[in-house]
Amino acid sequence: MANFFEYEIKGGKPFKFGENTITPFAKSLVIRIPGLPGGLVWNKPESVLVVNAQGGEEVIPIQDTTRRIEWTLIGASLITSLLVWILFRKRATA
Amino acid sequence: MSDESNFDATEGEEMDLDDLELMESEQTMDVIQDTMDTFLETANVDAVYGEPIENGQTVVIPSAEILAVMGFGMGSGYGSSSEEGDENQGGGSGGGGGGRVLARPVAAIISSPEGVRVEPIVDVTKIALAGLTAGGFMLGMILRMMSPKKAVGKIKT
């Protein structure tokens, strides 16, 4: 029986451009509903491995800037709201 | 009847409905399984990275985040008349499914004679929407905390 939850990082087909060979890596999350036909697949780019002509390797991570900014805004709003609530609650009880 | 493969109109009818029910369920499950297999195949690297685009000595590989959700449901029912002497039988089955695939560009990998670099793709609309939501939430919270009775009074009127 297939796993309910699968998370893995897979490497793709390498591309050769000039002196560099680029191998992309992606992370995938698969969630299946036990006993029911259905599920969720979430794929995200993870990093690229760059191998140059001299054999030097460099891993360049791929950062999701949009998602990072979104979470920062959500986090900031929650923290601010919490601080406002604590501040006004103290003032009300004083 | 001498030939066993022929259909028996009396005893065979009930068996035939059961067989039909089983066959329909199996066929439906096969279709669902095939669709699920195709769906799960999207969990690979090729789905995330696009084909390289060459422009002179520069090559760009686009990358995207892909979220796919899918679900199925099916059911069937068979029955016969409860009245004596009435041999009417009937049944039916149905199924349905739905899904959604969301894709969003994340970054572009650029390979040029200077080297390889990753340029993020920023979705300004998404950020603006998140900012407006967060700002509205904070403003609402501050206003509510500053004058809770007034705010409740306004809502009531």
gemmi code that builds the backbone of each chain (N, CA, C; Angstrom):
import gemmi

chains = {
    "A": [
        ("MET", (0.842, -1.198, 0.000), (0.000, 0.000, 0.000), (0.882, 1.255, 0.000)),
        ("ALA", (0.459, 2.211, -0.782), (1.248, 3.434, -0.904), (1.226, 4.209, 0.403)),
        ("ASN", (2.301, 4.963, 0.635), (2.391, 5.754, 1.858), (1.383, 6.897, 1.850)),
        ("PHE", (0.917, 7.228, 3.053), (-0.030, 8.335, 3.208), (0.663, 9.668, 2.915)),
        ("PHE", (1.929, 9.736, 3.281), (2.679, 10.981, 3.218), (4.053, 10.702, 2.616)),
        ("GLU", (4.393, 11.376, 1.559), (5.705, 11.171, 0.929), (6.366, 12.524, 0.703)),
        ("TYR", (7.611, 12.613, 1.118), (8.366, 13.845, 0.876), (9.741, 13.457, 0.367)),
        ("GLU", (10.122, 13.995, -0.749), (11.450, 13.669, -1.266), (11.999, 14.789, -2.141)),
        ("ILE", (13.309, 14.774, -2.269), (13.991, 15.725, -3.143), (14.560, 14.922, -4.303)),
        ("LYS", (14.153, 15.298, -5.501), (14.575, 14.548, -6.688), (15.428, 15.415, -7.604)),
        ("GLY", (16.364, 14.771, -8.236), (17.215, 15.454, -9.208), (16.671, 15.239, -10.605)),
        ("GLY", (16.778, 16.241, -11.431), (16.254, 16.134, -12.798), (17.349, 15.875, -13.820)),
        ("LYS", (16.966, 16.014, -15.055), (17.893, 15.780, -16.171), (18.909, 16.915, -16.231)),
        ("PRO", (20.206, 16.598, -16.277), (21.207, 17.684, -16.328), (21.217, 18.379, -17.699)),
        ("PHE", (21.432, 19.689, -17.646), (21.541, 20.481, -18.875), (23.009, 20.929, -19.001)),
        ("LYS", (23.545, 20.861, -20.215), (24.923, 21.314, -20.413), (24.909, 22.578, -21.267)),
        ("PHE", (25.435, 23.645, -20.691), (25.512, 24.912, -21.412), (26.949, 25.410, -21.324)),
        ("GLY", (27.617, 25.459, -22.464), (29.012, 25.905, -22.470), (29.863, 25.007, -21.602)),
        ("GLU", (30.479, 25.612, -20.600), (31.356, 24.835, -19.720), (30.613, 24.282, -18.510)),
        ("ASN", (29.410, 24.759, -18.305), (28.663, 24.378, -17.101), (27.627, 23.286, -17.355)),
        ("THR", (27.493, 22.421, -16.367), (26.419, 21.430, -16.389), (25.499, 21.751, -15.208)),
        ("ILE", (24.235, 21.980, -15.512), (23.265, 22.364, -14.480), (22.312, 21.206, -14.229)),
        ("THR", (22.239, 20.779, -12.965), (21.291, 19.726, -12.589), (20.255, 20.341, -11.646)),
        ("PRO", (18.990, 20.389, -12.062), (17.972, 20.954, -11.177), (17.458, 19.934, -10.155)),
        ("PHE", (17.121, 20.426, -8.979), (16.545, 19.579, -7.922), (15.202, 20.180, -7.496)),
        ("ALA", (14.245, 19.294, -7.266), (12.918, 19.759, -6.837), (12.440, 18.915, -5.668)),
        ("LYS", (11.701, 19.557, -4.770), (11.135, 18.794, -3.654), (9.654, 18.565, -3.910)),
        ("SER", (9.210, 17.388, -3.584), (7.794, 17.084, -3.810), (7.173, 16.488, -2.553)),
        ("LEU", (5.951, 16.907, -2.318), (5.176, 16.393, -1.192), (3.907, 15.771, -1.762)),
        ("VAL", (3.701, 14.492, -1.442), (2.499, 13.793, -1.912), (1.703, 13.349, -0.689)),
        ("ILE", (0.452, 13.753, -0.629), (-0.433, 13.334, 0.465), (-1.599, 12.563, -0.143)),
        ("ARG", (-1.770, 11.345, 0.310), (-2.890, 10.526, -0.160), (-3.884, 10.371, 0.973)),
        ("ILE", (-5.158, 10.274, 0.602), (-6.195, 10.058, 1.606), (-6.407, 8.555, 1.730)),
        ("PRO", (-6.148, 7.984, 2.920), (-6.261, 6.526, 3.041), (-7.693, 6.038, 2.777)),
        ("GLY", (-7.796, 5.066, 1.900), (-9.094, 4.464, 1.593), (-9.930, 5.239, 0.596)),
        ("LEU", (-9.454, 6.400, 0.203), (-10.220, 7.208, -0.743), (-9.353, 7.575, -1.942)),
        ("PRO", (-9.930, 7.567, -3.131), (-9.135, 7.979, -4.283), (-9.024, 9.500, -4.332)),
        ("GLY", (-7.872, 9.982, -4.126), (-7.655, 11.424, -4.145), (-6.360, 11.765, -3.452)),
        ("GLY", (-5.987, 13.000, -3.547), (-4.771, 13.403, -2.861), (-4.265, 14.754, -3.306)),
        ("LEU", (-3.068, 15.035, -2.868), (-2.445, 16.339, -3.128), (-0.991, 16.128, -3.535)),
        ("VAL", (-0.561, 16.849, -4.525), (0.847, 16.822, -4.946), (1.348, 18.258, -4.967)),
        ("TRP", (2.429, 18.485, -4.246), (2.997, 19.834, -4.166), (4.465, 19.761, -4.579)),
        ("ASN", (4.785, 20.430, -5.652), (6.159, 20.452, -6.168), (6.748, 21.847, -6.050)),
        ("LYS", (7.998, 21.893, -5.601), (8.671, 23.190, -5.501), (10.118, 23.044, -5.956)),
        ("PRO", (10.653, 24.045, -6.643), (12.076, 23.973, -6.985), (12.924, 24.120, -5.723)),
        ("GLU", (13.984, 23.337, -5.629), (14.809, 23.318, -4.415), (16.158, 24.037, -4.646)),
        ("SER", (16.901, 23.547, -5.615), (18.227, 24.126, -5.875), (18.732, 23.653, -7.232)),
        ("VAL", (19.841, 24.230, -7.640), (20.508, 23.743, -8.849), (21.976, 23.451, -8.512)),
        ("LEU", (22.448, 22.362, -9.064), (23.850, 21.997, -8.886), (24.592, 22.379, -10.160)),
        ("VAL", (25.599, 23.231, -10.004), (26.369, 23.682, -11.164), (27.760, 23.056, -11.097)),
        ("VAL", (28.093, 22.314, -12.133), (29.426, 21.700, -12.216), (30.156, 22.358, -13.379)),
        ("ASN", (31.294, 22.982, -13.094), (32.035, 23.653, -14.169), (33.049, 22.718, -14.839)),
        ("ALA", (33.738, 23.240, -15.824), (34.661, 22.413, -16.618), (35.791, 21.836, -15.774)),
        ("GLN", (36.184, 22.558, -14.728), (37.273, 22.081, -13.854), (36.783, 21.051, -12.837)),
        ("GLY", (35.517, 20.795, -12.830), (34.941, 19.822, -11.890), (34.460, 20.437, -10.590)),
        ("GLY", (34.566, 21.744, -10.499), (34.095, 22.443, -9.294), (32.567, 22.419, -9.202)),
        ("GLU", (32.084, 22.155, -8.003), (30.626, 22.076, -7.808), (30.116, 23.238, -6.966)),
        ("GLU", (28.954, 23.729, -7.351), (28.328, 24.814, -6.582), (26.816, 24.553, -6.523)),
        ("VAL", (26.282, 24.599, -5.316), (24.838, 24.421, -5.160), (24.212, 25.802, -4.943)),
        ("ILE", (23.309, 26.170, -5.848), (22.625, 27.467, -5.712), (21.188, 27.194, -5.261)),
        ("PRO", (20.850, 27.604, -4.038), (19.460, 27.381, -3.586), (18.485, 28.308, -4.305)),
        ("ILE", (17.287, 27.820, -4.512), (16.249, 28.640, -5.142), (15.299, 29.103, -4.041)),
        ("GLN", (15.292, 30.406, -3.827), (14.453, 30.953, -2.762), (13.161, 31.521, -3.330)),
        ("ASP", (12.082, 31.219, -2.625), (10.766, 31.706, -3.045), (10.516, 33.062, -2.361)),
        ("THR", (10.918, 34.113, -3.035), (10.835, 35.462, -2.454), (9.386, 35.873, -2.172)),
        ("THR", (8.504, 35.580, -3.104), (7.086, 35.959, -2.931), (6.513, 35.321, -1.669)),
        ("ARG", (6.748, 34.019, -1.509), (6.223, 33.306, -0.345), (6.826, 33.846, 0.945)),
        ("ARG", (8.114, 34.172, 0.903), (8.810, 34.694, 2.091), (8.201, 36.044, 2.519)),
        ("ILE", (7.964, 36.908, 1.549), (7.367, 38.221, 1.860), (5.948, 38.040, 2.407)),
        ("GLU", (5.210, 37.129, 1.792), (3.825, 36.870, 2.250), (3.809, 36.432, 3.712)),
        ("TRP", (4.658, 35.475, 4.054), (4.715, 34.978, 5.439), (5.194, 36.043, 6.415)),
        ("THR", (6.134, 36.894, 5.940), (6.613, 37.991, 6.782), (5.470, 38.947, 7.113)),
        ("LEU", (4.679, 39.286, 6.099), (3.532, 40.186, 6.307), (2.510, 39.562, 7.257)),
        ("ILE", (2.212, 38.291, 7.054), (1.237, 37.609, 7.917), (1.756, 37.547, 9.356)),
        ("GLY", (3.041, 37.208, 9.494), (3.659, 37.132, 10.818), (3.662, 38.476, 11.513)),
        ("ALA", (4.012, 39.527, 10.751), (4.040, 40.885, 11.314), (2.655, 41.315, 11.774)),
        ("SER", (1.647, 41.005, 10.986), (0.275, 41.403, 11.362), (-0.180, 40.650, 12.610)),
        ("LEU", (0.164, 39.390, 12.716), (-0.228, 38.607, 13.894), (0.479, 39.094, 15.154)),
        ("ILE", (1.788, 39.361, 15.019), (2.564, 39.842, 16.181), (2.057, 41.216, 16.621)),
        ("THR", (1.833, 42.103, 15.640), (1.326, 43.445, 15.962), (-0.035, 43.358, 16.656)),
        ("SER", (-0.906, 42.522, 16.122), (-2.240, 42.369, 16.716), (-2.145, 41.839, 18.138)),
        ("LEU", (-1.249, 40.893, 18.346), (-1.054, 40.306, 19.676), (-0.531, 41.358, 20.657)),
        ("LEU", (0.441, 42.167, 20.187), (1.003, 43.225, 21.029), (-0.059, 44.269, 21.379)),
        ("VAL", (-0.855, 44.645, 20.383), (-1.940, 45.622, 20.613), (-2.918, 45.075, 21.636)),
        ("TRP", (-3.255, 43.822, 21.508), (-4.206, 43.182, 22.422), (-3.654, 43.160, 23.849)),
        ("ILE", (-2.373, 42.797, 23.994), (-1.733, 42.754, 25.328), (-1.679, 44.154, 25.937)),
        ("LEU", (-1.281, 45.127, 25.116), (-1.149, 46.518, 25.570), (-2.487, 47.078, 26.057)),
        ("PHE", (-3.526, 46.903, 25.276), (-4.833, 47.438, 25.649), (-5.470, 46.657, 26.794)),
        ("ARG", (-5.144, 45.408, 26.895), (-5.681, 44.584, 27.977), (-5.086, 45.035, 29.316)),
        ("LYS", (-3.769, 45.333, 29.286), (-3.081, 45.815, 30.495), (-3.658, 47.153, 30.914)),
        ("ARG", (-3.899, 48.018, 29.901), (-4.419, 49.358, 30.165), (-5.850, 49.275, 30.746)),
        ("ALA", (-6.607, 48.352, 30.263), (-7.998, 48.200, 30.720), (-8.058, 47.672, 32.152)),
        ("THR", (-7.135, 46.774, 32.492), (-7.139, 46.188, 33.841), (-6.494, 47.105, 34.865)),
        ("ALA", (-5.674, 48.068, 34.407), (-4.967, 48.970, 35.345), (-5.927, 49.959, 36.004)),
    ],
    "B": [
        ("MET", (-31.734, -24.936, -19.867), (-30.956, -24.721, -21.093), (-29.714, -25.590, -21.082)),
        ("SER", (-29.406, -26.101, -22.232), (-28.268, -27.006, -22.297), (-26.935, -26.252, -22.278)),
        ("ASP", (-26.920, -25.146, -22.936), (-25.671, -24.377, -23.004), (-25.532, -23.495, -21.754)),
        ("GLU", (-24.445, -23.694, -21.006), (-24.264, -22.951, -19.752), (-23.933, -21.466, -19.973)),
        ("SER", (-23.395, -21.198, -21.132), (-23.018, -19.808, -21.392), (-24.228, -18.929, -21.720)),
        ("ASN", (-25.333, -19.569, -22.062), (-26.526, -18.766, -22.373), (-27.111, -18.137, -21.116)),
        ("PHE", (-27.843, -17.075, -21.322), (-28.421, -16.331, -20.205), (-29.690, -17.022, -19.710)),
        ("ASP", (-29.776, -17.263, -18.417), (-30.970, -17.846, -17.813), (-31.875, -16.706, -17.352)),
        ("ALA", (-33.079, -16.705, -17.836), (-33.968, -15.558, -17.605), (-34.472, -15.447, -16.175)),
        ("THR", (-34.506, -16.529, -15.416), (-35.062, -16.450, -14.069), (-33.972, -16.377, -12.996)),
        ("GLU", (-33.204, -17.457, -12.851), (-32.172, -17.469, -11.796), (-31.006, -16.553, -12.118)),
        ("GLY", (-30.720, -16.494, -13.405), (-29.534, -15.743, -13.830), (-29.684, -14.247, -13.696)),
        ("GLU", (-30.919, -13.766, -13.603), (-31.123, -12.319, -13.608), (-30.504, -11.634, -12.392)),
        ("GLU", (-30.709, -12.254, -11.211), (-30.146, -11.679, -9.994), (-28.626, -11.691, -10.042)),
        ("MET", (-28.098, -12.823, -10.495), (-26.642, -12.947, -10.614), (-26.097, -11.923, -11.595)),
        ("ASP", (-26.877, -11.730, -12.646), (-26.422, -10.816, -13.673), (-26.350, -9.380, -13.157)),
        ("LEU", (-27.307, -9.007, -12.332), (-27.277, -7.657, -11.751), (-26.081, -7.481, -10.824)),
        ("ASP", (-25.800, -8.538, -10.066), (-24.628, -8.483, -9.181), (-23.350, -8.365, -9.995)),
        ("ASP", (-23.315, -9.175, -11.068), (-22.133, -9.129, -11.933), (-21.977, -7.752, -12.561)),
        ("LEU", (-23.118, -7.205, -12.981), (-23.109, -5.886, -13.614), (-22.602, -4.824, -12.645)),
        ("GLU", (-23.097, -4.923, -11.407), (-22.673, -3.979, -10.366), (-21.167, -4.066, -10.144)),
        ("LEU", (-20.690, -5.323, -10.055), (-19.265, -5.555, -9.822), (-18.434, -5.034, -10.990)),
        ("MET", (-18.928, -5.313, -12.206), (-18.198, -4.917, -13.403), (-18.118, -3.390, -13.505)),
        ("GLU", (-19.250, -2.742, -13.242), (-19.278, -1.275, -13.302), (-18.338, -0.660, -12.275)),
        ("SER", (-18.341, -1.249, -11.064), (-17.461, -0.748, -10.006), (-16.000, -0.911, -10.390)),
        ("GLU", (-15.695, -2.089, -10.964), (-14.304, -2.351, -11.367), (-13.860, -1.403, -12.462)),
        ("GLN", (-14.763, -1.180, -13.435), (-14.422, -0.271, -14.536), (-14.201, 1.148, -14.010)),
        ("THR", (-15.086, 1.563, -13.117), (-14.965, 2.914, -12.553), (-13.673, 3.044, -11.766)),
        ("MET", (-13.367, 2.007, -10.967), (-12.140, 2.034, -10.168), (-10.896, 2.071, -11.059)),
        ("ASP", (-10.975, 1.346, -12.209), (-9.850, 1.359, -13.147), (-9.617, 2.760, -13.698)),
        ("VAL", (-10.721, 3.410, -14.065), (-10.614, 4.778, -14.607), (-10.038, 5.714, -13.545)),
        ("ILE", (-10.538, 5.567, -12.312), (-10.058, 6.411, -11.209), (-8.576, 6.153, -10.954)),
        ("GLN", (-8.204, 4.859, -10.956), (-6.806, 4.504, -10.702), (-5.884, 5.067, -11.774)),
        ("ASP", (-6.324, 4.969, -13.041), (-5.524, 5.508, -14.148), (-5.348, 7.022, -13.990)),
        ("THR", (-6.446, 7.689, -13.646), (-6.388, 9.153, -13.460), (-5.473, 9.500, -12.293)),
        ("MET", (-5.568, 8.715, -11.216), (-4.718, 8.957, -10.042), (-3.241, 8.756, -10.372)),
        ("ASP", (-2.960, 7.699, -11.163), (-1.567, 7.435, -11.556), (-1.009, 8.595, -12.372)),
        ("THR", (-1.828, 9.079, -13.316), (-1.402, 10.221, -14.143), (-1.180, 11.449, -13.271)),
        ("PHE", (-2.085, 11.622, -12.313), (-2.013, 12.768, -11.399), (-0.742, 12.710, -10.547)),
        ("LEU", (-0.436, 11.519, -10.031), (0.747, 11.389, -9.172), (2.054, 11.509, -9.952)),
        ("GLU", (1.960, 11.315, -11.269), (3.154, 11.491, -12.098), (3.602, 12.949, -12.154)),
        ("THR", (2.724, 13.856, -11.756), (3.108, 15.273, -11.753), (4.144, 15.574, -10.672)),
        ("ALA", (4.335, 14.625, -9.746), (5.333, 14.828, -8.682), (6.721, 14.496, -9.202)),
        ("ASN", (7.163, 15.209, -10.205), (8.520, 14.990, -10.705), (9.189, 16.321, -11.047)),
        ("VAL", (10.459, 16.247, -11.307), (11.249, 17.466, -11.526), (10.851, 18.169, -12.828)),
        ("ASP", (10.469, 17.376, -13.840), (10.109, 17.975, -15.132), (8.902, 18.897, -15.035)),
        ("ALA", (8.051, 18.629, -14.046), (6.868, 19.484, -13.870), (7.252, 20.850, -13.304)),
        ("VAL", (8.371, 20.903, -12.597), (8.789, 22.137, -11.917), (9.650, 23.028, -12.821)),
        ("TYR", (10.537, 22.397, -13.580), (11.450, 23.164, -14.435), (10.988, 23.106, -15.891)),
        ("GLY", (10.974, 24.252, -16.520), (10.549, 24.319, -17.915), (11.703, 24.018, -18.858)),
        ("GLU", (11.381, 24.036, -20.131), (12.404, 23.812, -21.155), (13.346, 25.017, -21.212)),
        ("PRO", (14.648, 24.777, -21.370), (15.585, 25.921, -21.442), (15.316, 26.802, -22.668)),
        ("ILE", (15.393, 28.099, -22.432), (15.176, 29.073, -23.520), (16.531, 29.709, -23.834)),
        ("GLU", (16.987, 29.527, -25.053), (18.298, 30.051, -25.430), (18.153, 31.381, -26.155)),
        ("ASN", (19.022, 32.301, -25.790), (19.063, 33.603, -26.457), (20.529, 34.019, -26.546)),
        ("GLY", (21.123, 33.766, -27.694), (22.556, 34.025, -27.853), (23.352, 33.068, -26.973)),
        ("GLN", (24.175, 33.641, -26.113), (24.980, 32.808, -25.215), (24.315, 32.631, -23.853)),
        ("THR", (23.138, 33.205, -23.713), (22.417, 33.121, -22.431), (21.287, 32.090, -22.526)),
        ("VAL", (21.174, 31.310, -21.486), (20.113, 30.306, -21.423), (19.314, 30.541, -20.140)),
        ("VAL", (17.995, 30.523, -20.268), (17.114, 30.740, -19.116), (16.265, 29.484, -18.899)),
        ("ILE", (16.275, 28.994, -17.648), (15.414, 27.858, -17.291), (14.381, 28.373, -16.287)),
        ("PRO", (13.118, 28.410, -16.673), (12.094, 28.867, -15.715), (11.730, 27.759, -14.727)),
        ("SER", (11.389, 28.155, -13.517), (10.958, 27.168, -12.522), (9.678, 27.665, -11.858)),
        ("ALA", (8.830, 26.724, -11.479), (7.533, 27.094, -10.904), (7.147, 26.144, -9.781)),
        ("GLU", (6.308, 26.676, -8.907), (5.727, 25.852, -7.843), (4.401, 25.315, -8.378)),
        ("ILE", (4.172, 24.044, -8.193), (2.934, 23.437, -8.706), (2.213, 22.701, -7.580)),
        ("LEU", (0.967, 23.056, -7.406), (0.133, 22.392, -6.397), (-1.060, 21.775, -7.109)),
        ("ALA", (-1.209, 20.478, -6.970), (-2.324, 19.773, -7.622), (-3.127, 19.019, -6.569)),
        ("VAL", (-4.418, 19.225, -6.577), (-5.317, 18.561, -5.622), (-6.395, 17.836, -6.417)),
        ("MET", (-6.697, 16.617, -6.017), (-7.692, 15.843, -6.751), (-8.465, 14.929, -5.809)),
        ("GLY", (-9.731, 14.734, -6.110), (-10.549, 13.837, -5.286), (-11.650, 13.189, -6.102)),
        ("PHE", (-12.006, 11.986, -5.724), (-13.061, 11.237, -6.421), (-14.054, 10.681, -5.420)),
        ("GLY", (-15.233, 10.418, -5.916), (-16.238, 9.740, -5.096), (-17.164, 8.957, -5.987)),
        ("MET", (-17.644, 7.835, -5.491), (-18.573, 7.040, -6.298), (-19.515, 6.254, -5.394)),
        ("GLY", (-20.626, 5.891, -5.974), (-21.585, 5.097, -5.210), (-22.523, 4.371, -6.142)),
        ("SER", (-23.124, 3.313, -5.631), (-24.078, 2.566, -6.448), (-25.130, 1.925, -5.552)),
        ("GLY", (-26.270, 1.632, -6.133), (-27.333, 0.982, -5.374), (-28.223, 0.167, -6.274)),
        ("TYR", (-28.648, -0.981, -5.772), (-29.537, -1.858, -6.527), (-30.655, -2.312, -5.601)),
        ("GLY", (-31.814, -2.508, -6.173), (-32.928, -2.961, -5.347), (-34.017, -3.611, -6.174)),
        ("SER", (-34.947, -4.242, -5.457), (-36.073, -4.881, -6.142), (-37.369, -4.499, -5.431)),
        ("SER", (-38.473, -4.722, -6.103), (-39.779, -4.374, -5.551), (-40.098, -5.249, -4.340)),
        ("SER", (-40.704, -4.679, -3.313), (-41.044, -5.435, -2.113), (-42.400, -6.146, -2.260)),
        ("GLU", (-43.154, -5.793, -3.299), (-44.463, -6.424, -3.507), (-44.311, -7.839, -4.037)),
        ("GLU", (-45.196, -8.716, -3.592), (-45.149, -10.116, -4.035), (-45.539, -10.194, -5.503)),
        ("GLY", (-44.841, -10.999, -6.215), (-45.144, -11.198, -7.626), (-44.534, -10.155, -8.543)),
        ("ASP", (-44.078, -9.104, -7.954), (-43.443, -8.060, -8.769), (-41.949, -8.343, -8.827)),
        ("GLU", (-41.481, -8.657, -9.984), (-40.059, -9.023, -10.126), (-39.200, -7.870, -10.642)),
        ("ASN", (-39.745, -6.679, -10.567), (-38.974, -5.525, -11.074), (-37.734, -5.280, -10.229)),
        ("GLN", (-36.678, -5.114, -10.902), (-35.413, -4.817, -10.226), (-34.753, -3.641, -10.923)),
        ("GLY", (-33.998, -2.922, -10.183), (-33.310, -1.806, -10.806), (-32.101, -1.363, -10.008)),
        ("GLY", (-31.353, -0.566, -10.605), (-30.166, -0.094, -9.894), (-29.516, 1.050, -10.632)),
        ("GLY", (-28.561, 1.589, -9.995), (-27.852, 2.688, -10.630), (-26.556, 2.988, -9.913)),
        ("SER", (-25.717, 3.641, -10.590), (-24.448, 4.015, -9.962), (-24.000, 5.370, -10.503)),
        ("GLY", (-23.188, 6.009, -9.746), (-22.711, 7.316, -10.187), (-21.396, 7.660, -9.523)),
        ("GLY", (-20.756, 8.550, -10.117), (-19.471, 8.948, -9.546), (-19.087, 10.323, -10.027)),
        ("GLY", (-18.150, 10.873, -9.349), (-17.706, 12.202, -9.754), (-16.341, 12.512, -9.189)),
        ("GLY", (-15.769, 13.465, -9.759), (-14.444, 13.838, -9.265), (-14.127, 15.272, -9.622)),
        ("GLY", (-13.143, 15.785, -8.959), (-12.743, 17.152, -9.237), (-11.315, 17.384, -8.825)),
        ("GLY", (-10.763, 18.393, -9.378), (-9.385, 18.691, -9.008), (-8.986, 20.068, -9.468)),
        ("ARG", (-7.854, 20.477, -8.988), (-7.352, 21.794, -9.364), (-5.828, 21.789, -9.382)),
        ("VAL", (-5.292, 22.461, -10.346), (-3.829, 22.585, -10.434), (-3.487, 24.068, -10.391)),
        ("LEU", (-2.635, 24.417, -9.448), (-2.190, 25.804, -9.322), (-0.698, 25.865, -9.626)),
        ("ALA", (-0.302, 26.794, -10.455), (1.117, 26.947, -10.782), (1.514, 28.412, -10.622)),
        ("ARG", (2.696, 28.613, -10.096), (3.184, 29.979, -9.864), (4.683, 30.030, -10.137)),
        ("PRO", (5.131, 30.947, -10.971), (6.571, 31.028, -11.223), (7.340, 31.431, -9.962)),
        ("VAL", (8.459, 30.801, -9.733), (9.243, 31.060, -8.513), (10.571, 31.753, -8.848)),
        ("ALA", (11.287, 31.206, -9.802), (12.599, 31.776, -10.124), (13.014, 31.385, -11.538)),
        ("ALA", (14.004, 32.093, -12.031), (14.568, 31.762, -13.340), (16.063, 31.528, -13.161)),
        ("ILE", (16.536, 30.411, -13.709), (17.967, 30.098, -13.628), (18.608, 30.614, -14.920)),
        ("ILE", (19.545, 31.493, -14.758), (20.162, 32.132, -15.926), (21.619, 31.694, -16.033)),
        ("SER", (21.925, 31.106, -17.164), (23.304, 30.670, -17.429), (23.864, 31.527, -18.557)),
        ("SER", (24.919, 32.244, -18.239), (25.558, 33.117, -19.235), (27.075, 32.907, -19.153)),
        ("PRO", (27.839, 33.494, -20.060), (29.310, 33.331, -19.971), (29.891, 33.807, -18.635)),
        ("GLU", (29.173, 34.700, -17.935), (29.641, 35.191, -16.620), (29.429, 34.160, -15.515)),
        ("GLY", (28.559, 33.206, -15.756), (28.275, 32.193, -14.733), (26.791, 31.864, -14.657)),
        ("VAL", (26.466, 31.115, -13.618), (25.061, 30.725, -13.425), (24.516, 31.473, -12.215)),
        ("ARG", (23.334, 32.056, -12.353), (22.703, 32.735, -11.225), (21.195, 32.443, -11.214)),
        ("VAL", (20.605, 32.619, -10.050), (19.166, 32.396, -9.908), (18.494, 33.725, -9.604)),
        ("GLU", (17.572, 34.101, -10.447), (16.838, 35.365, -10.260), (15.425, 35.052, -9.761)),
        ("PRO", (15.050, 35.563, -8.589), (13.688, 35.288, -8.114), (12.634, 36.030, -8.934)),
        ("ILE", (11.480, 35.414, -9.059), (10.347, 36.070, -9.742), (9.360, 36.482, -8.651)),
        ("VAL", (9.200, 37.786, -8.507), (8.342, 38.313, -7.430), (6.951, 38.618, -7.983)),
        ("ASP", (5.953, 38.016, -7.355), (4.559, 38.234, -7.749), (4.006, 39.414, -6.937)),
        ("VAL", (4.028, 40.579, -7.546), (3.635, 41.815, -6.849), (2.159, 41.773, -6.437)),
        ("THR", (1.318, 41.204, -7.285), (-0.117, 41.145, -6.978), (-0.372, 40.342, -5.709)),
        ("LYS", (0.286, 39.203, -5.618), (0.115, 38.348, -4.425), (0.594, 39.072, -3.168)),
        ("ILE", (1.719, 39.766, -3.281), (2.274, 40.488, -2.138), (1.344, 41.644, -1.740)),
        ("ALA", (0.828, 42.348, -2.751), (-0.088, 43.466, -2.468), (-1.346, 42.959, -1.763)),
        ("LEU", (-1.877, 41.835, -2.212), (-3.073, 41.263, -1.584), (-2.788, 40.836, -0.141)),
        ("ALA", (-1.622, 40.217, 0.060), (-1.242, 39.794, 1.416), (-1.050, 41.016, 2.314)),
        ("GLY", (-0.439, 42.077, 1.750), (-0.220, 43.309, 2.504), (-1.526, 43.977, 2.897)),
        ("LEU", (-2.477, 44.028, 1.960), (-3.782, 44.629, 2.246), (-4.527, 43.826, 3.312)),
        ("THR", (-4.452, 42.505, 3.201), (-5.123, 41.642, 4.189), (-4.507, 41.834, 5.570)),
        ("ALA", (-3.174, 41.815, 5.613), (-2.481, 41.978, 6.891), (-2.747, 43.369, 7.482)),
        ("GLY", (-2.689, 44.394, 6.643), (-2.953, 45.760, 7.091), (-4.373, 45.925, 7.608)),
        ("GLY", (-5.323, 45.376, 6.879), (-6.725, 45.429, 7.297), (-6.957, 44.726, 8.618)),
        ("PHE", (-6.294, 43.596, 8.784), (-6.417, 42.830, 10.030), (-5.862, 43.628, 11.222)),
        ("MET", (-4.687, 44.232, 11.002), (-4.047, 45.022, 12.075), (-4.875, 46.251, 12.417)),
        ("LEU", (-5.344, 46.946, 11.390), (-6.164, 48.154, 11.593), (-7.462, 47.803, 12.328)),
        ("GLY", (-8.078, 46.739, 11.916), (-9.307, 46.280, 12.563), (-9.090, 45.957, 14.023)),
        ("MET", (-7.970, 45.321, 14.307), (-7.640, 44.936, 15.682), (-7.386, 46.181, 16.540)),
        ("ILE", (-6.639, 47.136, 15.978), (-6.333, 48.367, 16.724), (-7.614, 49.155, 17.008)),
        ("LEU", (-8.456, 49.308, 15.988), (-9.718, 50.049, 16.163), (-10.625, 49.369, 17.179)),
        ("ARG", (-10.643, 48.070, 17.122), (-11.483, 47.299, 18.048), (-10.995, 47.462, 19.485)),
        ("MET", (-9.674, 47.474, 19.641), (-9.100, 47.585, 20.982), (-9.241, 49.013, 21.539)),
        ("MET", (-9.170, 49.985, 20.626), (-9.251, 51.382, 21.071), (-10.643, 51.726, 21.589)),
        ("SER", (-11.671, 51.270, 20.902), (-13.040, 51.575, 21.353), (-13.937, 50.365, 21.105)),
        ("PRO", (-13.851, 49.396, 21.960), (-14.651, 48.181, 21.727), (-16.155, 48.427, 21.829)),
        ("LYS", (-16.577, 49.248, 22.811), (-18.014, 49.482, 22.990), (-18.589, 50.255, 21.813)),
        ("LYS", (-17.810, 51.244, 21.379), (-18.246, 52.071, 20.253), (-18.403, 51.221, 18.993)),
        ("ALA", (-17.419, 50.346, 18.798), (-17.456, 49.485, 17.614), (-18.649, 48.543, 17.655)),
        ("VAL", (-18.931, 47.984, 18.837), (-20.072, 47.082, 18.990), (-21.371, 47.849, 18.769)),
        ("GLY", (-21.433, 49.079, 19.317), (-22.615, 49.921, 19.148), (-22.891, 50.232, 17.693)),
        ("LYS", (-21.857, 50.526, 16.955), (-22.013, 50.837, 15.532), (-22.540, 49.631, 14.759)),
        ("ILE", (-22.016, 48.480, 15.103), (-22.453, 47.254, 14.411), (-23.933, 46.996, 14.702)),
        ("LYS", (-24.345, 47.225, 15.962), (-25.741, 46.958, 16.354), (-26.709, 47.886, 15.641)),
        ("THR", (-26.336, 49.173, 15.516), (-27.216, 50.137, 14.848), (-27.119, 49.906, 13.354)),
    ],
}
model = gemmi.Model(1)
for chain_id, residues in chains.items():
    chain = gemmi.Chain(chain_id)
    for i, (resn, *xyz) in enumerate(residues, 1):
        res = gemmi.Residue()
        res.name, res.seqid = resn, gemmi.SeqId(i, " ")
        for name, pos in zip(("N", "CA", "C"), xyz):
            atom = gemmi.Atom()
            atom.name, atom.element = name, gemmi.Element(name[0])
            atom.pos, atom.b_iso = gemmi.Position(*pos), 0.0
            res.add_atom(atom)
        chain.add_residue(res)
    model.add_chain(chain)
structure = gemmi.Structure()
structure.add_model(model)
structure.setup_entities()
